[in-house]
Amino acid sequence: MREVYLLNLMILYYGRKRCSDWKNCLISLMGIGAILFVIASSKLFFYDAEENGLMTLTEGTFNVEDDNEGYRIYTKHNNCEEVDVDLYYESSFNMGDLIWTPACGGDLIEFSSATSGDWHYVGTLTFQATYNPGGNEVTVDFNVSASHEVMITDREPIEGGLGFRTISFAFLALGGLIIGVTKKVALENEANQESSEGIFQNRISSTNNKAALDALALLKRHIVVTNTSHTELFSSFDLNDDGTIDHFELMNGLKSVGIEGLSPIDIGDLVSLLDINGNGKIDLHELGRELDQNL
């Protein structure tokens, strides 16, 4: 519960203090993931066997606790390889299988040290129930027969650490995914922009209509002199508010800013010059790219 409370505090703190835009949100996301990973690793690596000890024995029966997450077994014998542990339960019915996983060198998956104080890690005991196979809970009392004295410890703190580590991986993976997608989109936009600019420059180089080129130059000069944005200019040209400027609207718009004397052919060539996507009209993006970036 303490860890859950800490997680909620971190999310609230980073969400309020750092998440002012998507970049800060991404930094916060990665930061929470890194902090959770450190917390999880600490819980797993510094697991205290003595503090979580439940019973010390060589021979005997261990009565399990409800809602346990399995058990870890330690010994003070300095050579784990010499410690033999036999675990079994007695029942008239097959309740399931005790899953004993010996690991004298520590547990890499659970990121657990091979020692805890004077105690040496021997292995982990979980259970696979016949009728409810999910989870690690050992649901039957079991017998222990060991060649040396062993201590049975509570595995719940380990499961809590694993849960935090999974959450940290999720935060880090989500942050990495967002970075990857953002980078990909940025590269695609850059490539599209370079392609569009190349198309526009090629059209300027290939056009023979001096009147259309002069009109474009005058239009660029107009937005500089009047300090008009391309968005404002587009709105004034787009008479029917359909999001595009057709030939008629372009001719009337140019007249409204003092650019006159263009023939229908000149207007058609100017539309073709600005029309990057080839739909026969000029949209806001096309007008802005050529007026704002080619001054």
C-alpha positions, 0 to 999 in steps of 0.5 A: 500500500505504501508503494501505491501511495508513493506512485500516486504522489509521483504521478500527481507531482509530475503531472502538475509540475512538468506536464505543461506540454507534450515534451514535458509530459514525455520527460515526466513519463520517462522520469516516473518509469526510471524512478519506479525501476530504481524502487523496484530494483531496490526492493528486489535486490535488498530483500531482507530474509530475516525480516520476512522470515516465517519459520526455521526448521530442518524437518516439519510441516509448514502451515501456509498463510492465506493469500500468500505469493509463494515462499523463498527458502534460505539457509545459513549453510555456506555451501548452497549446493550441499543443501538438499530440500524435499518439499511435499504435501499429503492429501487424499486428493490431487490439489496441484503441484508444488513448484520448487525452483532451486537457485543457489546463485541468486535469481536473475528474473527476480533480481535477487541477491544470493545472500541476505545477511547470514542467510544464503538463498536456496530457491523459491516455492510456488504452487500450481493448483489443479482447479485454479492454476493462476497465481503463485499462492501455495494453498496446501500445508506442506512438509519440509525435509532438508539436509541442513536447517532452512528458513521459510520466508514471505515472498510477497515483497518480491511480488510487489517489487516485480509489479513495480518493475513491470509498471516501470517497464510500461512507462519506459516502453510507452515513452520510447514508443512516443519518441520513436513515433514522434521522430518518424513523423518529424522525418516524414514531415521534413521529407515531404517539406523538402519534396514540396519545396523541390517541386515548387522550385522546379515549377518556378524554374520551368514556368515561362509566364513572367506575369504569374511570377511577377504577381507572386513576387508582388504578393510576397512583398505585400504581406511583408509591407502590410505585416499580414500573415498568410492565414489572414491573406488566405481568409480574405481570398477564400470568399466562400469559406470552403478552405480552398482558393479557386481561379476566380477567388485568386483573381479577385483577391489579387485585385483587392491588394492592388495586383491587377492586369492578369489574364485568365491564363496568368491566373491559371499558371499562378494556381498551377505554380502554388498547387502542390497536391494537384487538385486545381486549387490552393489550400492554406498549407500550400499558400503558407509554404510558398509565401512564408518560406520563400520570402 
